[in-house]
């Protein structure tokens, strides 16, 4: 890939990555009813692409590792299946019997129950338990599915996807991942609250607790949430004198 192609991809990728960060921020702070873009400086908005870029690097590494494991497992399965098929071929040819319709129906029912069970397990893990592995697998599947779809649409079956098309297949995965990342962040901010004490210039102390959550900060503001009152607290950075942060265990 030459420098011109890299430049063309970057011109499209950077605005898209800013969009991904925007989705993540709106999902996270929207959970607390905070219009986060009212509190971001222009410089912060311009550099929103950095975090999803790091996420892409991490997911790309994970993608290639899972690809190796997946194709290795498929190759092993093909070898084992062919070996067993060769051993049984003569016997099956001599004494082949039609499969009863009842057995076929039972097979479809078992398959349907298995698919529903797996779907419910993933739904439980993603939407209720906030587990990491189901959402990672979901987005790897989204990426693979998008790649296969693009590969078929291109109509070129004798070669793999060029790098730019491989990146394009990551678009739906990144959009979805940005939403889920913000959603999981909101959950973890509630379950694992950050412990800190904020001393304001007028001497007032603002302490975090399970009832007063620290949400995050921008260059000009600190964000907290009062659980009992169900309201956000926004503290201008200019009013902060000292911050005491307790290390997490």
N, C-alpha and C positions, 0 to 999 in steps of 0.2 A: 504493500500500500504506500503510495507516494505522499509527499507532504501536502500536495494540493488536495488529495482525497481526504487526508486527515483534517485539513482546514475546513473542507466542506462539511464533514461529519460534525466537527466541533461547533460550527455555526448553528447547526440544528440541535445538537446534543445539549449544549449549555442551557438554552431556554427551556428545553424539556426537563432537565435536571432541576432547574429552578421551580418548575411546575410540580415536580415530585416532592420537593421540600415544602412547597406551599401546601400541598395536600396533607402532608404529615403534620405540619404546624397547625393547620386549620382543624384537623381531626383531634389532635391532642388538646389544644387550648379551647376548641369549640366544646369539648366535653365539660369544660368549666365555664362556658358562656363568656369567654374572653375574646374579643375581636383583635387577635394578635397583630394584624397588619397596621392597626392604629398605633402600635407601640414599637414598630421596627424602623430603624433608620434606613436611608437609601443605600448606604454601604452594606448593611446587613442583608438587605434584599438582593443586592448584586452578587453576594457570595453564598447564596443559598444552595448553589450547585455542588459545593464541596462535600457535604455529608452524603448525598446519594452517590457521588462519584466513588467514595470509599466503600459504600454498600455494594456498588457494582463490582468492584475489585474482589470483595469478599465472596459475593454470589458467583462470580465467574470461576473462582477457585473451587468453590463447592460444586458448581455445575460440572466442571471437568472431572472431578473426583467421582461424583455420582455417575457420570457417563461411563467411566472406566469400570466401575462396579456393575453397572447395569448391563453393558455389553459383554462383560466377562461372564455374568450370570446367564445371559441369553446364549452365549456360545457354549457354555457348559451344558445347559439344558438341551440344546440342539444335538450335541454329541451323545449325551446319554439317551435321548429319545430315539435317535437314529440307530443306536446300538441295540436297544430293546426292540425297536421295530423290526430290525433285520432278523433277530432271533425268533420272533413270533410270526413272521410273515408266512412261512410255509404252513404252519399249523392253522393259522387263520384262514388261509386260502382253502384248506381241506375241509374245515369244519366251521364255516362262517354261518352265523345265525342272525336273522333280523332282530334288531333291538325292539323290545315291546314298547308300545306307545306309552304305557304307564310309567315305565322306567325313564323314558325321555321327558315326560311331564314332571316327574319327581326331580330330575336333574335341573330343569329350568327353575323349579320352585326353590331348590337349594341354592342355585346361583343367585336368584333374586333376593333371597333372604340374606345371603352373604354380602351382596352389594349394598343392601339397605343397612345392614349392620356396620359395615365399614364406613358408610356415609354418616351414620349417626355417631360413630366413634370420632370421626373427624370433626363433626359439628360440635360435639361435646368438648373436644380438646381445644377447638379454636374459639368458640363463642362463649363457653361457660368456664372452662378450667384455665384458659389462657396458656396452654402448653406450647412449647416452642417447636417441637418436632412436627406436629401436624401442619402448621402454617408454613414451615420450610418446605416440606414435601409438596404441599399445595402449590407453592410458587415455582418449584422446580418443574412440576407437571405442567403448569401454565406456560412456562418458558419452552419446554419441549413441544407441547401441543402447538404453540404459535410457530415454532421453527418448522415442524412437520407441515403445517398448513401453508406457510410461505414456500416451502420446498416444492409442494405440489402445485401451488398457484404459478410458480415460475415455469414449471413444465420441463425443467432440466433435471433429469433423473440420474445422469451419469456422473455428477459431481456434487460435492457438498456445498453448503451455503457459503458465499463470500462473507468476509468479516462484517461488511456494512449491513448485510441482510441478517446475519446472526445477531447484530446489535439491535436491528429493527424488531426482531422476534422477542427481544427483552422488554419492549414498550408496555404491553399489557401486564407483564409480571411486575415491572417497576411501579406502575400506577397502583396496582393492587397492594403491593408491598408497602408503599408509602402510607396508604390508608391503615393497613393493619399495624404498621410500626407505631403510628400515632395512637391507635386504639390500645395497643399493649402498653405503651408508655403511660397512658392515663391510668391503666389498671395497676401498674407497678408503683406509680406515685402514691396510690392509695394504700396498697398492701405493704409496701416497704418505704415508709415516709422518711425523708431526709431530716436529720436532726441538726438544727442550727438556731442560733440566737442572733437577732438583728438589733443593734443599738442605734437608735435614731439620733439626729443632732439635738433634739429637745430632751434627750435622756430616756425616752420611752423604749422599753424592751419588747420586742416581738419574738416570741418563742414558738417553734414548731412543735407539734404533737399529733397524735392520731386525729385530733379535732381541728388542728390548724396545719394544713399541708403546704409544704413548699413545692411550687410547680416549676419554677425556672426563672430565667432572667434574660433581658436584652441589654444593650449597652446603656439604656436610660431608665430601666424599670425592673423591679423585682415583683414576682407574682406569687400570691398565697391564696389559699381557699379555706374558708370557714365551713366545716362540714355541717354543724348544727344549724347555722343560719343559711346555708346553701348560697353563699355569695363569695365572689372573688375579692381579694384585697390587692390593690396595685400600689406599690410604694416607689416613688421616684428615687432614682439612684442618688440624686443630690441631697436627699434627706438622710442617707445612710452614713453613719459615722464608723461603726465597727461591726464586723460579722464574726461570730464564733461558730465554727463547724465541728461537730462531733464525728469522728471517723466511724464508718459503718463497720459492723462486726462481720 
